[in-house]
Amino acid sequence: MQTVHKKLFISIFLLIISAAGAYAQKQLTLSGKITDDQSGEVLIGATVLCMGADTLGTTTDINGYYQLSVPAGQYNVKISYVGYKSVTVQLDVKANTGKNFKLEAEAMSVGEVEVQAEASDKNVKSIEMSTVSLSGKTIKQLPVIFGETDVLKSITLLPGIKSGGEGNTGFYVRGGGPDQNLVMLDEAVVYNASHLLGFFSVFNGDAVENVEVIKGGMPANYGGRLSSIVNVGMKEGDVYKTRVTGGIGLISSRLQIEGPIQKEKSSFVVSARRTYGDVLARPFLADSIKGNSLYFYDLNAKLTFNLGPKDRFYVIGYMGRDAFRFVNNRVNKFTFSVNWGNKIAGVRWNHTYNSKLTSNLSVIYNDYDLRSTAEFLSGSLNVYSGLRDVTSKLDYFYVPNKKVKVKYGAQYIYHTFIPGILSAQQSGVNINQTINRQFAHEGAGYVSVDYEASPRIYINAGLRYSLFDQIGPYKQPLYDELGAPTGETIEYKKGESIKLWQGAEPRFSFRYSIDATTSVKGSYTRTLQYLHLATSSSATLPTDLWVPSSKLVKPQVADQVAVGLFKNFKKDEYETSIEAYYKPMQNQIEFKPGAQLFFNQNLENEMVFGKGLSYGVEFLIKKTRGKTTGWIGYTWSKTTRTFNEFNYGNPYYYRYDRRHDISVVITHQINKKWNANFVFVYGSGNVLTLPQQRMTYNFGLSTQSPLPYFNIVDRYVDIANFRMPAYHRADVSFNYTPKPDNKKFQSSWNFSVYNLYSRANPYFIYFDPDVASQTVKARMVYLFPIIPSVTWNFKF
């Protein structure tokens, strides 16, 4: 069986490669990259018109690249982009030609700004729905906490995407859980996207070019998660000159260096960031707690090579780590430390065969691990867990004519799951214990076809077929009829198939244009998810553990239907949309009450499976040009879960069911030096399960205390029976950019106030027993009051 699976994976790749190689070149290719002449940032959706005997046109992709198929001859090539001066050049195309363009920003009237990450009418004319893009520039303008721009907090300001709460980078999309979002950095999966226990995301704003979020209508080339795709694109280095940018904030600093390796042909960019709260606090710590620290750092790097008009090659790298250390230097000395992080390395080759066929080949390695250590007078304890992937992807994009576009490709991932390795030493005795490692193949092939049936009707139909094969070596625990472990195991050899899961994932979407500024869109998406997150909390904390589908753990399944109306006003200055969705989910996972999630050889037997349902309506109005820009988003939604083991088998509200969610984002250009930014968010409170009764058992007097000894027992009748108070907050920031003394060095200041009116938003609830009165009170913990911050940014 294992040999058959390997042959199937190989056959998918060989079929695609042979199909692509059979296509012959017929016309010449004109291609290149379009960037801002000052910052070097790519311009997404810039228009390229090639005017000769016939007029041909295209737009730049997410990386700022364009390509056109043209016969040999002379052409007037016009490059245009909203907010920039158009450029027209004459080219004599005799062979495949590469030509890059740098556009100059137009002089704007005082106060005029623009926030466009794509073509101004894309939301109406494209077939994409439930998809939003934000540029790195837009994200940087938003108010920040402690001076740090946060990509993941920024996307929670969009309809349908909900924050996990105060001080939490976990996010929840259309009723899904935190593990149902596929977060990627330049196509590489990021398994833990948080820093500082969830307060910040792992994405350095300086290194981010753009962010694309897909909530529904998921293209067939994406899979592996039920709810969303978050694709963070890394910035490419400047191919013209070396630049240095950075910033110094209250708790962290950033530095980025970019420039050409070979002018106009290759470039590099390296970005680094570190917090230094631990360093600043060290002189003020008491002797009893000296050595305590909490910090993070991350490093991004990207190399870009333009090997000619047909080939581009990329090398990416990321390394980020958090470290927490607690030291008690009192009589019973004790030290506890935990550190966790992601490591990513990848290469990508983009090749143009001809004007109709391009390919993209990626090979990526990623590693997430968690290490914790406890040291005490008589010994020590060390725990290690993690997850490693090796991924290869091959994608093709084929355009046989103006009305048809075809995407097809395949993906293969080799997973290594490391649930836990424990080593302990006490009084000269060593103890070593290892939870079984698990291994799996994951593969998928897909095809997607876009067809313009008429000027009004555009259709996309796609099919993704995925496989997940858990393989040996592995010792499978056996259980009796009641689910208790028998102590016996079945041993599987290396590479032997244990359990194969597979399934088809159809995708369909359409766009009907009512007129030039109005369209109706709809989509249906089925998604399968083979990896699951075992967590003891709602946040993506570093104690979370990823587990694979297996004999006992079923893959999660979701079917989503969405329909929307899209309308632009005033020459695309205002974009509006309203979308409704309905998403039933199967094989949702919860854990039995009292389950031991970590260092548990029988973790699979602690899981229970049920159903989920989410439906809602999302509204967005966005102003893209002028003195004042921004958006207002509103979501009404309802999300439930149903498990036979909970609530007597009746549906109950999911912990992140949020009936109302509102976000207001406003940017105002005061003058050439100052701009102001304002954010307001409101959300219904999260759902909790609290005991309906607390019973006190008095056991009389204790020999250790003159007070009666008593115990408290909670009595639960219903679950999800309490809703936290509504969450709301306002933030404001001002950016000041003084006129530079010279053209080489520029600087700016960011002044931000987080939680402007100091709203006490609850972080969690705990129960505080009072021994004297034998009562227990529920108390809320609040995290952030009003927090001002200042950051100095520079570039030269």
Sequence and secondary structure as in RCSB ss.txt:
>XXXX:A:sequence
MQTVHKKLFISIFLLIISAAGAYAQKQLTLSGKITDDQSGEVLIGATVLCMGADTLGTTTDINGYYQLSVPAGQY
NVKISYVGYKSVTVQLDVKANTGKNFKLEAEAMSVGEVEVQAEASDKNVKSIEMSTVSLSGKTIKQLPVIFGETD
VLKSITLLPGIKSGGEGNTGFYVRGGGPDQNLVMLDEAVVYNASHLLGFFSVFNGDAVENVEVIKGGMPANYGGR
LSSIVNVGMKEGDVYKTRVTGGIGLISSRLQIEGPIQKEKSSFVVSARRTYGDVLARPFLADSIKGNSLYFYDLN
AKLTFNLGPKDRFYVIGYMGRDAFRFVNNRVNKFTFSVNWGNKIAGVRWNHTYNSKLTSNLSVIYNDYDLRSTAE
FLSGSLNVYSGLRDVTSKLDYFYVPNKKVKVKYGAQYIYHTFIPGILSAQQSGVNINQTINRQFAHEGAGYVSVD
YEASPRIYINAGLRYSLFDQIGPYKQPLYDELGAPTGETIEYKKGESIKLWQGAEPRFSFRYSIDATTSVKGSYT
RTLQYLHLATSSSATLPTDLWVPSSKLVKPQVADQVAVGLFKNFKKDEYETSIEAYYKPMQNQIEFKPGAQLFFN
QNLENEMVFGKGLSYGVEFLIKKTRGKTTGWIGYTWSKTTRTFNEFNYGNPYYYRYDRRHDISVVITHQINKKWN
ANFVFVYGSGNVLTLPQQRMTYNFGLSTQSPLPYFNIVDRYVDIANFRMPAYHRADVSFNYTPKPDNKKFQSSWN
FSVYNLYSRANPYFIYFDPDVASQTVKARMVYLFPIIPSVTWNFKF
>XXXX:A:secstr
 HHHHHHHHHHHHHHHHHHHHT    SEEEEEEEEETTT  B TT EEEEESSSEEEEE  TTSEEEEEE SEEE
EEEEE TTB  EEEEEEESS EE  EEE B    TT EE  SS TTHHHHSS  SEEEEEHHHHHHS  BTTB  
HHHHHTTSTTEEE STT   EEETT  GGGEEEEETTEE S  EEGGGTEES  GGGEEEEEEE SS  TT  S 
SSEEEEEEE    SSS EEEEEE SSEEEEEEEEEEETTTEEEEEEEEEE HHHHHGGGS GGGTT EEEEEEEE
EEEEEEEETTEEEEEEEEEEEEEEEEEE SSS EEEEEEEEEEEEEEEEEEEEETTEEEEEEEEEEEEEEEEEEE
ETTEEEEEEEEEEEEEEEEEEEEEEETTEEEEEEEEEEEEEEEEEEEEEEETTEEEEEE   EEEEEEEEEEEEE
EE SSSEEEEEEEEEEEEEEESSEEEEEE TTS EEEEEEEE TT EEEEEEEEEEEEEEEEEEETTEEEEEEEE
EEEE EEEE SSSS  TT EEEE  SSS  EEEEEEEEEEEEEETTTTEEEEEEEEEEEEEEEEEE TT   SS 
TTGGGGEEEEEEEEEEEEEEEEE EESEEEEEEEEEEEEEEE TTSGGG  EE TT  SEEEEEEEEEE SSSEE
EEEEEEEE   EE   SEEEEEEEEEETTEEEEEEEEEEE SSSS EE   EEEEEEEEEE    SSSS EEEEE
EEEESTT    EEEEEEEEETTTTEEEEEEEE    EEEEEEEEE 
